[in-house]
Amino acid sequence: MDSSLIQKTVAQHLLAVQAVRLRPAEPFTWSSGWKSPIYCDNRITLAHPEVRSFIKNALAQAIQQHFPTADVIAGVATAGIPQGVLVADELNLPYCYVRPEPKVHGMGKQIEGHLSAGQRVVVIEDLISTGGSSLKVVDALRAAGAEVLGMAAIFTYGFPIADQNFANKGVPLVSLSNYDALLKEAQALDYIPADAMESLAAWRQNPSEWGK
């Protein structure tokens, strides 16, 4: 299946199971304080076997295409953990997961599972916003001696700051779907009125100021 069809199908699935909600007239408030017309919780896909399997297979296909020499799959805690397990199992590869920060108790680990220096790792994330927390995981893996080939995600908002952050770290990002594809499908499926499209498009360009 080509990437444009995967983008479309994933967007349709996320809307169908309400993993993504669009409310331009009643914005959500993110933990950062940003007002947002969209809320994405890809963990909901885990409750739907057909959607879960499609995403697993699409992520596995993306890794085989873009990062074929991967030795290990690493999930980003917490939402990337189950997605990473599914993908690692599909590809029959070792798996670990990584916290943004080390534990403050017990063994103080940041990486859970076995990882050897020199192994080539692909990181699995469920959602990319600015990329900040995801790239902390990359730093931890590199500090442990791993070679990070790139990151694969279910969905990205496509913020310019995220593109810059990934470029600065030298981390290729492959995402199954994105904000533009989602808006296109939401309009085609009558999830949102046509007159809301301008506001939704404007939010992505300046999310920190939108709605103020």
C-alpha positions in Angstrom: 0.0 0.0 0.0 1.5 3.4 -0.9 2.0 6.2 1.6 -0.8 8.4 0.4 -3.3 5.6 0.8 -1.9 4.8 4.3 -2.2 8.4 5.3 -5.9 8.5 4.2 -6.8 5.1 5.8 -5.1 5.9 9.1 -6.9 9.3 9.2 -10.2 7.5 8.5 -9.6 5.0 11.3 -8.6 7.6 13.9 -11.8 9.6 13.1 -14.0 6.5 13.1 -12.9 5.3 16.6 -12.7 8.9 17.9 -9.0 8.7 18.7 -9.0 12.1 17.2 -11.6 14.7 18.1 -12.1 18.0 16.3 -13.8 20.9 18.2 -12.9 24.2 16.6 -15.8 25.9 18.3 -15.0 24.5 21.8 -11.2 24.2 21.9 -9.4 21.7 24.1 -6.6 22.9 26.5 -3.3 21.0 26.3 -1.0 20.5 29.2 1.3 23.2 27.7 -1.6 25.7 28.0 -2.1 25.9 24.3 -5.7 26.1 23.1 -6.4 23.5 20.4 -9.2 22.6 18.1 -8.0 19.0 18.0 -7.3 16.3 20.6 -5.6 13.1 19.6 -5.4 9.9 21.8 -4.1 7.1 19.7 -4.3 4.7 22.7 -8.0 4.3 21.8 -6.9 2.4 18.7 -5.7 -0.4 20.9 -9.4 -1.2 21.8 -10.2 -1.9 18.1 -8.5 -5.0 16.7 -9.0 -4.1 13.1 -7.5 -0.6 13.5 -4.8 -1.9 15.9 -3.7 -4.5 13.3 -3.7 -2.0 10.4 -1.5 0.4 12.3 0.8 -2.3 13.5 1.3 -3.6 9.9 1.7 -0.1 8.5 4.4 0.8 11.0 6.2 -2.5 10.4 6.0 -1.9 6.6 7.4 1.7 7.1 10.3 0.3 9.1 11.1 -2.3 6.6 11.0 0.3 3.8 12.9 3.2 5.6 15.0 1.4 8.2 15.6 -2.1 7.0 18.8 -2.7 9.1 17.0 -2.2 12.4 18.2 -4.5 15.2 15.9 -3.2 18.0 12.5 -1.5 18.3 12.2 1.0 21.2 8.9 2.4 22.4 8.5 5.8 23.9 6.8 5.7 27.4 4.0 5.6 27.9 1.8 5.7 24.8 4.4 4.3 22.5 5.0 1.3 24.6 2.1 -0.9 23.4 2.5 0.2 19.8 6.2 -0.7 19.9 5.5 -4.1 21.4 3.1 -4.9 18.5 5.6 -3.7 15.9 8.5 -5.6 17.4 6.5 -8.8 17.5 5.4 -8.4 13.9 9.0 -7.9 12.8 10.4 -10.5 15.2 12.9 -8.0 16.7 14.0 -7.3 20.3 12.2 -4.6 22.1 12.8 -2.1 24.9 11.1 1.0 26.0 12.4 4.3 27.2 11.2 7.0 29.6 11.8 10.7 29.0 13.7 10.8 32.3 15.3 8.1 34.5 13.3 6.6 37.4 13.9 8.3 40.7 13.6 5.1 42.6 14.6 1.4 42.3 17.4 0.9 39.8 17.0 4.4 38.3 16.6 3.0 34.8 15.6 5.1 31.8 15.8 2.2 29.3 13.8 -0.9 30.2 14.8 -4.1 28.5 18.2 -5.2 27.1 20.1 -2.9 24.7 23.7 -3.3 23.6 26.0 -0.6 22.5 26.2 -0.4 18.7 22.7 -1.8 18.1 20.6 0.0 15.5 17.3 1.2 16.9 14.1 2.5 15.5 11.9 4.4 18.0 8.1 4.1 17.9 6.0 7.0 19.0 2.2 7.3 18.9 2.0 11.1 18.4 4.4 13.9 17.4 3.6 17.5 18.5 6.8 19.5 19.0 9.0 16.4 19.3 10.5 17.5 22.5 9.7 14.5 24.7 10.3 12.0 21.9 13.7 13.3 21.2 14.7 13.0 24.9 14.3 9.3 24.3 16.7 9.5 21.3 19.3 11.2 23.6 19.0 8.4 26.1 19.4 5.7 23.5 22.5 7.5 22.0 24.0 7.9 25.5 23.6 4.1 25.9 25.7 3.6 22.8 22.8 2.8 20.4 22.6 4.0 16.8 19.2 5.6 16.3 18.2 5.0 12.7 15.0 7.1 13.0 11.5 7.3 14.5 8.2 6.0 13.2 4.9 7.5 14.5 1.2 7.0 13.9 0.4 10.7 13.6 2.1 14.1 13.5 0.6 17.6 13.7 3.3 18.7 11.3 4.4 21.8 13.3 7.4 23.5 11.7 9.1 23.5 15.2 8.9 19.7 15.2 10.5 19.5 11.7 13.3 21.8 13.0 13.8 19.8 16.2 14.1 16.5 14.4 16.5 18.0 11.8 18.7 19.5 14.6 19.0 16.0 16.2 19.6 14.3 12.8 16.6 12.0 13.3 14.6 10.9 10.3 10.8 10.8 11.1 8.3 8.7 9.3 4.6 9.2 10.2 1.7 7.1 9.0 -0.6 10.1 8.8 -0.7 13.8 9.5 -2.8 16.9 10.2 -3.4 17.8 6.6 -4.6 14.3 5.7 -6.8 14.3 8.7 -8.5 17.6 7.8 -9.1 16.4 4.3 -10.8 13.2 5.5 -12.8 15.0 8.2 -14.2 17.3 5.6 -14.9 14.6 3.1 -16.7 12.6 5.8 -18.7 15.6 7.1 -17.0 15.5 10.6 -16.5 19.3 10.4 -18.3 22.1 8.5 -16.6 23.7 5.6 -16.5 27.1 7.3 -14.3 25.6 10.2 -11.5 24.7 7.8 -9.9 28.1 7.8 -9.7 28.2 11.6 -8.3 24.6 11.8 -5.6 25.4 9.2 -4.7 28.6 11.1 -4.1 26.8 14.3 -1.4 24.6 12.9 0.6 27.7 11.7 0.7 29.4 15.2 -0.7 27.0 17.9 0.7 28.9 20.9 -1.3 32.0 20.0 -4.4 30.4 18.5 -7.6 31.0 20.4 -6.2 33.8 22.6 
